[in-house]
Amino acid sequence: MPDIIITEFMDPKAVEETAENYDVHYDSQLVDKPDELKTLLSDARGLVVRNRTRVDAELLNTAPMLKVVGRLGVGLDNIDLKACEDRGVMVCPATGANDAAVAEWVIATAMMLLRGAFLSNAQMLNGEWPRTEAMGHETAGKTLGLVGFGRIARYTARLAQALGMKVVAYDPFVSANDNCWKKITRIDELFALLRTADIVSLHVPLNDTTRHLLDDEAIAQMKKGAILVNASRGGVLDENALVAAMKLGRLRGAALDVFENEPLTASSAAKFAELPNLVLTPHIGGVTIESNQRVSQVTMDNVRRVLEASK
């Protein structure tokens, strides 16, 4: 039986390097084969997942030899950390490996929605020439509001400032004395940030305190014509509240890379239909060719380190 199980896609080179010293079972579709996964885990010491594989107590009970879970990314809401701790299983996210990819996605989508002209394809292909209505806004001088100010948000802030944007941030878990605030305006209340920002970008984990952090009441605080960007976790945003606000014309646009239910299906996506200023992407904000290589390498390094130490 294999030493390490990999259930979702990653860079093949990192797999090949690890396979030189460990028996590795790599199947990018294994996430959709729960019975096979449970059988393979009976003797496995390492498990590598992305965001779709649920690592809960039920799965862990089928893996008595497991020592480490490597997370190809940074979000841990699909992993029961308490259950892992109780069983002595170390959880290792690929911290920092996809910061640039997510930050670039945030800035790129915000700029696209601000400018507006990039959403003119359908009209152009229909023989229209919407030059006046496609006239949008410049990025320089706009205010970017970051909800959460961890590593990715700080990277996003640097990119935004390079474009001439003002950056404000809300994060009650980062001390007011932290050096990260030297070049950023710290705002103490979420609603105050929402009333200030031209673009609001979400950068918080999903937990009991952040679920639907942006609900209808919060979205109502946003400036009319503001843009909302979410590349954190789908449940942080009340999608129905967003749709309602966009249908009323309160927001200029929104970009979503994450959703309350993933993968998004035709039925769950139906509520987003006919919203012209909406950008939807398949949880790909943190995944580029380069970041996939970095994330894969960091994750396998973490897994190998734990397994070596546990011999």
C-alpha positions, 0 to 999 in steps of 0.5 A, a space after each residue: 500500500 502507498 505511503 502518500 496519497 494525493 487526491 487532487 491535481 498538483 505539479 507532476 514534478 513534485 510528485 516524481 521527486 517524492 516518488 524517488 523515496 516514497 510509494 506515492 499514489 497520485 490520482 487527481 480524481 480521487 476526491 470523487 472516489 471516497 470508497 477507494 480513498 478510504 481503502 488506500 488510507 488504511 496504511 498511508 502515512 501522508 495525505 495531500 489534498 486541495 480544497 475539495 477533499 473533506 478531511 473529517 473524523 470519518 475519513 481519519 478513522 480509516 487512516 490509523 497510520 496517518 502522520 500528516 495532511 499536506 494542504 495544496 493551498 492555505 485555506 483549512 475549512 475542509 480539514 477538521 483541525 481538532 480531529 487531526 490534533 486529537 489523532 496526532 496528525 500534523 496539518 501543513 498548509 503551503 503558506 505564502 506559495 500562492 500569495 502573488 497569484 491571488 493578489 494579481 487576480 484581485 487587482 486584475 478583476 477590480 481593474 476590469 470592473 472599474 474600467 468596464 470596457 472589457 465586458 463589451 464582447 456581446 454588444 460588439 459581436 452584435 454589431 453595436 459600438 457602445 463607446 459611451 457606455 463602456 467609458 469607465 474609471 481609472 484605478 489610480 486614486 480609488 480606495 481599496 478596502 481589504 477585509 482581513 489583513 493577512 499575507 495575501 491582503 498585504 501583497 494585494 495592498 502593495 500591488 494596489 499602492 503601486 497603481 496609485 490606489 489608497 488602501 484601507 484595511 479592517 482586521 481586528 485580529 492584527 494588533 494596532 501596533 503591528 508594523 504592517 500598518 505603517 503604510 496602510 490606513 487601519 479602520 476599526 469597524 467593518 461598516 466604516 470600511 465598507 462606507 469608505 472603499 470603492 473596491 472591497 476585497 475579502 481576505 478572511 478564513 471561513 469560520 463561525 464568526 465570518 460566515 455571511 460576514 457580508 450579508 444584506 446589512 453589510 452590503 447596504 453599507 457599501 458606496 453606491 457604485 462600489 465593486 466587491 471582490 471575493 477570493 477568500 471563501 464562498 461562505 464569507 459572502 451571502 450570495 443572495 444578498 449580493 445578487 439582490 444588491 446588483 439587481 437593484 443597481 447598488 454595485 458597479 460589479 462583483 468578482 467571485 472566485 469562491 462559492 458557498 457550494 463548490 463546484 458551482 453547478 448549473 442550478 446553483 449558478 442560476 441566480 447569477 444569470 443576467 448580471 452583466 457586471 459579474 465575473 465568475 471564475 472556478 476557484 482559480 485565483 490562487 492557481 497559476 502555472 507558477 503558483 501550482 509549482 510553488 504550492 506543490 513543492 512546498 506541500 511535498 517538502 512539508 510532507 516529507 519533513 514530517 514523515 522523516 521526523 516520524 521515522 
